[in-house]
Amino acid sequence: MSSFRRVLVAVDFVPAAAHCVEVARELTEPGGALRLLHVVEWVPSVVEGSVAGYGSARDLRALHAASLRRLEEIARGLVGVAVDVEVVEGQPAGAILDAAEEWKADLVVVGGRRRARFAGLRVGGVVERLLRDARCPVIVVPT
């Protein structure tokens, strides 16, 4: 199996995310580096039927801090590879692409699920955007 020097793994904290991290770990060459990334998604809030904004800054800070603690816990369980963690706020696909490019990742590992349908519209597309726009290989681990 091929190995990569700099592997970025997007962690969304679903139960299957542990499998994504393990796949990423296995694909990281000895002496390589693994970065665990979680994106705190900006979710518009609705006030009286209109989009009003993106939650309070205090709520985002609390979610950011909690996410960082969870990533650090996962990182402590990984041995034999340099691991760092990062939490960013934004839209998942764009944030993952930006992080991969800034860090010069050789590979992105992400979990993928079937896209949901809501009122006949497809909801999702993070994986599709990563596959289309990433400048490095992307591995999608079924979750």
Secondary structure by P-SEA (a helix, b strand, c coil): cccccbbbbbbccccaaaaaaaaaaaaccccbbbbbbbbccbbbbbccccccccccaaaaaaaaaaaaaaaaaaaaacccbbbbbbbbbccaaaaaaaaaaaacccbbbbbbcccccccccccccaaaaaacccccbbbbccc
